[in-house]
């Protein structure tokens, strides 16, 4: 009874407040999110999109209509409605329908094609930070995995006045992936633990000094992310409802900076 009296208010306090650790967004001016399909932005990236501070411009580029079931034009409209919910202006969001970048669970996209499509947006809009999937693509979808490979190829082969910094969304284990709101709570408690322990020199040695950029949504932000996901009505089949209910990515985004220095230093 006493434990419940302590834990319930603590749990409530945690989910009522958003949290950002080591936020690269504070150092960015123009951020480009590059995704593979409509609904990626809401299903995987909403904690970050909803944490963007005032003064930072967010751009979004989706590389396909998601037309694997012949619903591409429907999904295009759903993408724009979701972006309205996530407050990304129409002038800073785009969705492509390239013949070599079609939604296909069995196909890797060619890096050079992705590079050619992404580069004009980076150059024309002066993008300084790119956000996308990591090499595991969260769900191991080959289209997701292709995106970061295409961006790497772009930085290897294209000339930029200022090379953008790239961050990839960390893929978690299957067990972590479906911890839902508890994933947000555990992430927050882990951050607090590190901050507390680091105050004491005796035990500070045992704690990792690495500060992973992380965004944890509040309950209000989760509801907003869910509202954005619900705009993708064509995708809200029964298993998708389970996904948005239990997915940790609706609550937590952890990022890793990609080391592009060696590939790009000669192009500055």
Secondary structure, 3 states (H helix, E strand, C coil): CHHHHHHHHHHHHHHHCCEEECCHHHHCCEEEEEECCCCHHHHCCHHHHCCCCCCCEEEEEECCCCCCCCCHHHHHHHHHHHHHHCCCCHHHEEECCCCCCCCCCCCCCCHHHHHHHHHHHHHHCCCCEEEEECCCHHHHCHHHHHHHHHHHHHHHHCCCCCCCEEEEECCCCHHHHCCHHHHHHHHHHHHHHHHHHCCCHHHHCCCCCCCCCEEECCHHHHHHHHHHHHCCHHHCCHHHHHHHHHCHHHCEEEEEECCCHHHHHHHC
